[in-house]
């Protein structure tokens, strides 16, 4: 099976894990702090603004808790988002308000956001679809002018930027995912960014049992006396990362430029092989100044044949999919919303395999089989 995504792990990661085992300390500690510093350097932000956590989903739930959202509050987010975005809002009692997306980029425009804002809107959540930054500069300015908190779900955008500024740093709160399907992985894991220093300190507490300083709870060397005494001001939980997964993350972060370069090459190969193929629309190129993480590569087909083509490819050992099923159509969040761009994208979009483990032969196979399947299904539909 040619998978839609898969991790790239090897000897360097194994050696990093071996070193952690040898240290006899696998929990939160020096390697976690080092990974936070390294990721902060990658983003160009202060390391104290970051927390290595157990998942980006935990970061989303922490975000809504930091904002003290509750009944009577609205949060705008694109319907084409991961379900965790809406779950994090609904868990507080606030209302997810779904906005439309551009049917080709699958990212919301600032006009899409503006149409969905209500007098009760406290926050906007934006997901950078497939690692493409989208209209984030204009959306950030819109939110800032109206005093609305902007949360960037940068889960798939670890290397995405606009004019050198990284996605995740345009808004007030952001998170990145390092789960097993992402560009870089720690197995499970994520990074949370909080711009405001005081809110960031509260996030640190909420992420670890409400304790003011994690280090005083995990090692006696941090304070001279009575290191067991705790200063707790919040009801928190435990969602922090650990040295075992952070060690893997440090290696993956060092390797990330080669991962991104390979994904870019695959994107360019797909673009070349699928150019001018009847019935196949390729994804739009990133605008000038936009840097993508190339997390998704999507094609758009006639909705009448899209599902059949996906089944044909699966029969040939090629896994394709569509992400993300529009949230306003999911039973728990079902809403009577008129979102034509979302409906169009959901009906015609298909994601092709893209990950740094694909070789050139794999990419050619996917493109060839896609073209054959589309040609066959179009001919059948016309006969």
N, C-alpha and C positions, 0 to 999 in steps of 0.2 A: 504494500500500500504506500502510495506517495501521500504523505500526511500534509494537512493544511499548515501545521506548525510543529516544531519539535525543538528541544534545547540542544545546545552545543556545549558539552562537558567533556573534560579529558584529564590528562595527567596533572596539569597545574592545579585544577580544583581538588583532585585527590590528594596532592601534596599539601595544600592548604588545610584540608580536613585532618590529615595526619598530624600536622603541627598543632592543631587545636586539641586533638586527642592526647598528644604528648604533654601538653601544658596542664592537663587534668582540670581544665576549666572550660566548660562548653556553654555556660549561660551568658547573660549580659556582662560584658567586660571590655577589655582593651580593643579587641578586634571589632566589636560593635561600634565603639567610638571612632575607630580608625575609618571604618566604612562610611560613617556619617560625615567625617571630615573630607574624605575622598569624593563623595557624591556632592557635597557642598562646593568643593572646588570645581567639579564638573559643571555645576549650575551657575557658579559665580555668586553664591550667597553665603551668609555667615553660617557656620556649622551649628550654632546653637538654635537656629531656626528649623533644624531637621530632627526627625525621630525615626529610627529604623524600627518598623513595626512588623507584625506577623502577616499582614495582608493590606492591600489597598482598600479593601472593603472595610476593614477596621478603621482606616483613615477617614472614609466617608462617614461612618457612624460617629466617630469622634468629632468630625467637622460640624455635623448638625447639633451635636450636644454642646460644642463650644459656643454656638450661636444661640443656645437656649431656645431653639425652635419649639413650637407647640401648637395646639389647636388655635385656629384663627390666623395662622401664618401660611403664606403661599411660597413655594419654591418653583421657579421656572427651570425646565430642563428639556432637551430635545427628546422626542418620543423614541428616536433611534439612539438609545443608550443602553448600557448594561443594567440589568435589573437591580443591582446593588445601589445604583444612584437613587432610584425611586424608593427602594426599601429603607434606605437610611433616612429619607425624608418622612415616609409614612410612619416609621417607628416612633417618631417624636409626637405624632398627632397632627403634624402640619400636612398641608395638601400639596402633592405634586401637580404642577400645571404644565402640561406637555405642549411644546412648541414644534413647529415644522422645521424641515431641513431642506437644503438645496438638493434636488433629486439626483444630481450628478456627483457632487462632492460628499453628500450625506452629512455635511456639517451645517449647523444653523448659521444664518446671517444675522447681523445686528437687527435687521428689520423683523426677522422671525422672532427674535427675543422680545423686541419692543411690542409686538402684537399680543404677546402672551402675558406681559406684565400687568398686574392688578394693583389696586391701592394697598393690598395686604402683602405684596411681594417683599420678602426679607432677603432672599438670596437667589442667585442664578447658578446652576451647575452646567458646565460645558465639557463635553467629551470631544477630544480631538480625533475625529474618525480616521482609523487606519494609520494614525501617526502623522496626519496632515494637520498643520496648525489651524487652518480655517480663518474665520473673521475675528480672531481673538483680539487684535489690537482695537478694533472698533467696539467690540463687545465690552472689553475692559474699560474703555473710556465712557461708554454708555452707563455701565454700572457705577463707576466712580462718580459721575456727575449726579446720579440719583441717590447716592448713599446706599446702594444695594451691594451686599457682599457677593463677590465672585469666587466660586469654588471651581478649580480646574481639575477635572478627572483626566490626568495626564498618564493614566495607567499604561497606554501603549505608545507613549511619546517620549521615551527616555532620551532621545537625541534630537527631538524636534525643536525648531527655533524660528524666530522671525527677526531678520536683520541681526543675528547673533545673540538675541535674547531668548533664553530657553522657555519653552512652554512649561507652565507650572509657576512661573515667576511673574506673570502678568496680573494675576488675581490676588486674593487675600489668603486663600488656603488651597493647597494642591496635594495630590498624592500620585505616586508611581507604583506600578505593580511589578513584582519579580516572581510571579508564579511560573509554573512549569512551561507555559506556552509563550512567555514574553521574550523580547529580544535578549535581555539578560535575565538570569534566573537565580534564585536562591532556594529553589524547590517551592516554597511558599514564602511570601515576604512582601514588604512594601516600604515606601518612604513617605513620610508626611512632612509637608512644609507649611509653616504658619508665619505670615509676614509680621504681624503685630507682636512685639516682644512679650507683653503681659499675657496675651492670649496664648502665645507659644509656651510660656511657663505653665499655664493651666493645662495645656495639652500634654506636657511632660508629666504632670501629676495624674491626669485622667488615664494616661496610658500605663501607669504602674501603680495601681491600688490607691491613688490619691497621695502618694508619698512625695514630699517636697524634693528629695534628692535620691535618685535611684542608687547611687553609689554607696550611701550610708547604710542601705538595707542589704547590700550584696557583699560588702567587704568591710572588715573591721579596720582596715588601714586608712580609711577615708577621714576619720575623725579621731582625736586623741583619747576621749573618754566617753563611756556610755553610748557607744555606736549603735546600740540596739533600740535607743529611744527614737520614736518616729513623730514627725510633724505632719499630720494629715488634716487637710482642709477641704478635700473633695472626696466624694464617693466615686472611686475609680475602679478600673479592672486591670487585667494584665494582658496587654497586646504588644509588648515590646519584642524586638528580635533578640537574637543571641549570637554568641561568638562563632558557633559552628556554621550557621547560615551566612553570617556576615563575612566570614573568611572566604566562602564561595563567591559572595557578592563582590568582594574586592578584586578577585581574579577576573570575574566576568566583566567588571567595569573596565579593567585594563584591556581586555580583549574586544570591547564593544566597537571601537573604530573599524576593526576588520569585519565584524558582524554587519555593521551598517553598510560598509562598502560592498559586501557580497549581496546584500538585499537590494542595493541600488543597481548592481549589475543584473540581477535577476529581473528587476522591474524594467530595465532598459531592453533586456532580451525579450521579455513578453511584449513590450511595446513594438519592437521590431517585427517579431513573428506574427503579431496580430494586426499589424497595420493594414488598413484597407481590406480587411476580411469582412465580407458581407454578413450583416446580422450581428456583429460584435462591436460594442462600443467600449473603448478602453477608459481607464480613469483619467481625470484631468491632470495635467502636470502641475506641480506646485507653482504658485505665482513667484515672481522675482522676489528674492530676499527670504523666501520660505525654505526651511530645511526640514525634510521629512525623516521619520524613523522607518518608513517603508514596512509598516507592520502588516497592512493588508494590501493585496492587489485584487481589484475587483473589475469584473466585466459586467456589462449590462446587455441583456438579451430581450427578445420578444417575450413578454410574460406568458404567452401561450405555450412556449417551448422551454422556458427556464428550468422548471422542475424535471422535465423529461431529460434535458441535457445533463443535469446533476446526477440523475439515476444512471444514464449511459456512462458517465465518467466513473461512477462508483463501481459499475460492472467491470470497468477496465483497470481497476485498482488505483483510482485517483479520487481522493477525498476532497470534496468542495462543500461549501456551506454558505449561509447568509447570517451575518451578525450586524445589527441586533434586531430581533423581532420587535416591532414597534410596541412600546409599553402601553400606549393607550388602547391597544387591542388585547392585552393580557387580562384574563378574567379579574384578577384582584385589583387592577388599576384601570379597568375599562372606563373610557370616557367618550362622550359624544363630541368628538373634536373633528373639525374639518382641516385635515393636514394633507393636502394633495401631493406635496413633494415627498412626504414620508410614504404615502401609499404607492406612489410611482416607484420609488427606490426599493421598497419592500417586495414589489412584484417582479422587478426585472434584474435585480443585482445578484451576482454570484461571486463568491470569493474563491480565488485560486490558491493552490499551495505556494507559500513563500516563507522560506526560512534559510538560514545560512548553511544548513546541511544539504541543500539541494545541489546536485552537480548539473553541468550544462545539459547532459543527456536527459536528466529528469525534466528540466524546464522545457526542452524541445518536445518530450513526450506529452507533457501536459498541453502545450500549445497545439500540437498536431491532433491529439485526441479531441480537444475542444472544437477545433475547426471541423473535424469529421462529424462530430455529434451535432453541431449546429447545422451543418449542411444537410445532414440526414433528416433532422427534425423539421427544418424549414421546407424541405422537399415533400415530406410526408404531409405537412400542414397544407401545402398548396395543391396536393393531388386529390 
